């Protein structure tokens, strides 16, 4: 099974969905490590409760030296023999240090139908634009933020009375279905299955 690390910064609900899905007997991947840049991230305890190893590498002591922070992350990934990284609500911009090392083997989930609305505040922007639907995208990570090749997407309707909050919740539920599916397909592809 493909050895996956999930990088988080927050609640980790996508991380939990990825872990739950890989507990099936025929799963193609295994989450071997969860890394957070925020020692307070709620997802760390969730991962531990599911029996997955965690490490918190606080970015704050590194100041502006993002690459040094990433070098510590890289050391943990190597120690765990990680093969694929899944970013799941990891809210730090990555530098070429990690992006280039993991080119073609790092996935991200983004809460919009890319190429629409890269960056932040995706739901408010979709509502503001009067869109009829929103959604989420799993893509490969490249140096351009939210620009890498799209692997899969899931649309959800926008309904009357939606706020950024209600829409975010509907999209998040779709993310929990999309991400495990997209990661499994990706792993099948890299294993030539
Ligand atoms: C998710 O909606 C994810 O798509 C988004 O943050 C949320 C994390 O929730 N990611 C980004 O905005 C990346 N720029 P989670 O911690 O419960 O998975």
Boltz pocket constraint, residues with backbone or C-beta under 6 A from the ligand:
constraints:
  - pocket:
      binder: B
      contacts: [[A, 8], [A, 9], [A, 10], [A, 11], [A, 12], [A, 13], [A, 14], [A, 15], [A, 43], [A, 88], [A, 89], [A, 90], [A, 91], [A, 109], [A, 110], [A, 111], [A, 119], [A, 168], [A, 172], [A, 175]]
      max_distance: 6.0
